[in-house]
Every structure is written in C-alpha cells, then in structure tokens.
Amino acid sequence: MAQALAAMPSVQIPDRGLIVEQLAPVGAAPEFAAGVAALQAPAETPAALNAAFEELTRTFADIYVTYGRGNPIGLVHAVTAPTAVHSILDHLPPTVWRASHDALWHVCAALYTAYAHGKPRDDAPTGPGQDPDVSVAKAVASGDEHAIKLAEACLRQYRATSAPAYLYAASRGMYAAA
C-alpha cells in the first residue's frame, strides 16, 4: 500500500467547500487513476480480503496520526469508512467484499491525496498509546460527532488487532487540536 500511496499525485485543492468539491480536482488528475491502480489487489478469498481491510484501516489510522491535524475531518473518513465496512463484512455477500474494498481504497486514496500527500507531518508517537477510556472521555466531552466516530472506530479496531496505530489515532482525535 505504501508504494501505491507514493504514486499519488500532488493536487491543489480548494481551501473551502464541501468535501466533494475539494476532492473533485483529485479525481480529475490523470495521475490519480494510475496511483489507485498501483495497489496490488487482494486475492478473492475471505482471509485475504479481511487482511486487506485490516491493512487499509491500519494504514489510514497511521496517516491520520501523522497528517490529521492539517485536515482532521477529511482524514477521519479514511479511518472510519473502511472500519465500518470491515465490521459488517461477515454480514455482506462475499461477492461484494472485493468491490467494497476497492471502492474504499479509491476513496481513501483520494482523501490521502487531498489532505495528506505532500503536507507537513506530525512526529510519529512512541510508547504505549493513550488509555482507551481517556480517548473515549475526551471524544465524548468534545461533543464532536467526528471525534466520537473516530474514537469508536479506532478502539474497536484496537480491540480486534492490538495494533498501537489505533490507540495513537484515537489519542490524537480532533478534540486534541482544540
């Protein structure tokens, strides 16, 4: 996935407007389609597709941690959307798993291109992530639906995988910039 993200173009987006308006120049960039196509597709097996969804969510949790302060709302969706679909995958017909993954990769790649690629990075955290209860309390206290959604998605994924990326993303939720 890192190679495919590196293939994404630098695209100037409008500073204001709806997310769909901001992402329009990304989709119009010819290099974007080549970048999206650079991701090696997962095999069409349940195990491979589950692993691909996990890689997608973990990768974008890492991206949120390092780029999320620049445009937290845009990048929240790159974590929460694949997490939501991954959480219901077993309830969907296996025939739509691959198409769901591919569509989410396309959307997440567009969000990355618009809000992270070529932008200033935050330092990567080290050590243990913030206590999950603290992340939940801060997200709820903020009253922001995006912060709450991010904390829930990250902590659900952390419980399933123990990957610290999720604790880091939950602790750097949108409320942290306030």
Residue, then its C-alpha position, 0 to 999 in steps of 0.5 A: m500500500a505504501q508504494a501505491l500511496a507514493a504514486m499519488p499525485s500532488v493536487q491543489i485543492p480548494d481551501r473551502g467547500l464541501i468535501v466533494e468539491q475539494l476532492a473533485p480536482v483529485g479525481a480529475a488528475p490523470e495521475f490519480a487513476a494510475g496511483v489507485a491502480a498501483l495497489q496490488a489487489p487482494a486475492e478473492t478469498p475471505a482471509a485475504l480480503n479481511a487482511a486487506f481491510e485490516e491493512l487499509t484501516r491500519t494504514f489510514a489510522d497511521i496517516y491520520v496520526t501523522y497528517g490529521r491535524g492539517n485536515p482532521i475531518g477529511l482524514v477521519h473518513a479514511v479511518t472510519a469508512p473502511t472500519a465500518v465496512h470491515s465490521i459488517l463484512d461477515h454480514l455482506p455477500p462475499t461477492v461484494w467484499r472485493a468491490s467494497h474494498d476497492a471502492l474504499w481504497h479509491v476513496c481513501a486514496a483520494l482523501y490521502t491525496a487531498y489532505a495528506h500527500g505532500k503536507p507537513r507531518d506530525d512526529a510519529p508517537t512512541g510508547p504505549g498509546q493513550d488509555p482507551d477510556v481517556s480517548v473515549a472521555k475526551a471524544v465524548a466531552s468534545g461533543d464532536e460527532h467526528a471525534i466520537k466516530l473516530a474514537e469508536a472506530c479506532l478502539r474497536q479496531y484496537r480491540a480486534t488487532s492490538a495494533p498501537a496505530y489505533l490507540y495513537a489515532a484515537s489519542r490524537g482525535m480532533y478534540a486534541a487540536a482544540 
